Amino acid sequence: MEALSGTILHSIDDINTRPTLDRVKESLFNIIQNDIDDAVILDLFTGSGAIAIEFLSRGAKEAYLCDNSKKSIEMAKKNLEKTRLIQKAHVFNMDYLECLNILNKQNIKFDIIFLDPPYKKDLSIRALKEIDSKQLLKENGIVIIETDEPERDIREIELLQINFKMYDLRKYGRASLIFLK
């Protein structure tokens, strides 16, 4: 279990799920704290939902959570209920591409998109291409990618013909956060 603003959240004991470290999470929210109020958030590859819940508890208007793992989504829903934030959340148990297609059809635009796919899967770059092509990010929106291979991801982002530019990179041991606008 992990602590969140004094609330203990359920976590997933699964080799495929890697929770964001507390120091990474703390730094992330310190960096973007002024962008959270009333924001619409997408937490793709949500896992236990802890990041989306943190956004909501800090004033985000609503959060969309997606994960293809049934176990992860069940845990995320439990955590949303426990924190009494379920009414501000939209939860999708499906592949991220399918979710992005649905969000596009519903014409939903996001202020902040957080991508934390399983490491070594290269899904964040594919997700980024889809987010760009579907124009799911609002004009002054932010995309944050958590990765263990920032150099590879930055190189791939630079090769893409997309509208996002990196404006910050933070490293915390194995984990890194890439910030894009």
N, C-alpha and C positions, 0 to 999 in steps of 0.2 A: 504494500500500500504506500501511497505517496501523499505528502501533506500539501494542501492548497488552501491558503488563507485560513489556517486553523482547521480546515475540514479534511479528514482522511478519505482519499478517494480509493476505490478499488483499482487494482492494476492487474495486468495479465502476465502470468508466468508462462511465457511461451518463447521459444527460441527465435521465432519470426517477428516478435514484437519487442521494440527497444524504446523504453520511455525516454523522453527528453530529460537530460540531467537537470537537477534543480539549479545549478549555477548557470547553465545555458538558458534555462527558462527565465531566471531572474534578470539576466543581462538582456535578453530579448525584450522583455517588457519594460525595462528601463530605457532602452533605445527608442521604442515606438510608443511610449506611454501617451504622448500628445496626439497620436493618430487613432486612438482606440474609441474615444467617446462617440457614441451613436453610430459606430461603424458596422457594416455588414461584412461578416467574416466567412471565409471558406477554409475549413481544415480538412484537406484531402489526405488520405491515409491516416485517419484520426486515432487509431489505436484505442486507448481507454477514454479518449475525449478530453484529457486534462488540459491541453492547449486551448481548445475551444471554450472550455469552462472558465479558464483563466481570463480569456478575452471577455466573456460575458460578465464575469464577476467584477471586471474593471470598467464596465460601462458600454460594451459593444451592444448595439441594438438587437442583432440577431446573428446566429451562427448556423452554418451548414456544415454538417459532419458527414464524411464518406469513408467507408472502409469495406473491402470485399470480404473480410473475415466476420463470420456470424458471431463468433466469440467476442471479438473486439466491439462490435456494435451493441451486443447485449451488455457488455461492461460499460460502454459509453452511456447507454440509456440509464443504467443503474446510477451512474455518477451524476447524470443530469437530474434525475429524480431526487437523489440525495441532496444535491445543492439547490434544489427547487428552481432550476433554470430550464427545465424541459420545455416550458411554453415558449421560450425564445429560440429553440433549436429545431432544426429540420435534419432528420437523420436518414442517411441512405446506406443500405447494405447492398453494395454492388461494386462492380469494377469502376475505377476512376474515370475511364473514357465514357462509359455509359452515363455516369453521373454528370460529367461535363456537358454531354449532349442534352440531357434533360434540363440542366440549368440554362443552357443556351436557348432551348425552345421556350422556356419560361421567361426569357429575357431578364435574367437576374444578373446584376453587376455587383462587384465586390470592391470594398475599400482595401481589404487586406486578405491575401491568400497565403496560407501556410502549407508548404509541401515538405513532408517528412516521410518519404517512402522507405521501404526496407533498403538498407545499404546494399551496394553491389548490384542493384537491379536496373539502374539508369532510367528510372521512371520519371524522375523530376524533370529531365530535359524534354521527354515526350509530353509530359503534362504541360510544361511551359509553352511548347509549340501549339498545343490545343487551346490553351487559355488565350494566347495571343490571337490565333486565327478566329476564335469565337468572340473575341473582344469582351471577355468576362470581367476584366479589371476596369474600374472607373478611371477617369482621366488622371487623377493624382494618386492612384492606388499604389499599393506596395505588395510585392511578392517576396516571401522569405523562404529560402530553401535550407533545410538542415541536411548536411552531407558529411561523409567521412573522406571524400575526395574532392575538396574545393578546387584544386588546380584543374582537374579533369573537367569538372562541371563548368568552371569559368571559361575554359578553352572552348567547350562545346557551345556555351551560350554566345560567345563572341562569333562563332562560325554560323550561328543561326541568323536568318534574315527576319528578326523579330523587332518589336518596338520597345523592348525592355533593355535598360542599361543598368549595370551594377553600380551601386553608389557606396556600398560598405561591405566589408568582410570581417568577421570576427571568428577567431579560432579558440577552442577550449579543449585542449588535448586532442582526442580523436574526432570530436564533433566540431563542425564549423557552421556558421550561419552566413548565407549570402543574401544580401538585400538588393532588390531590384525595383526600379520605378519605370 
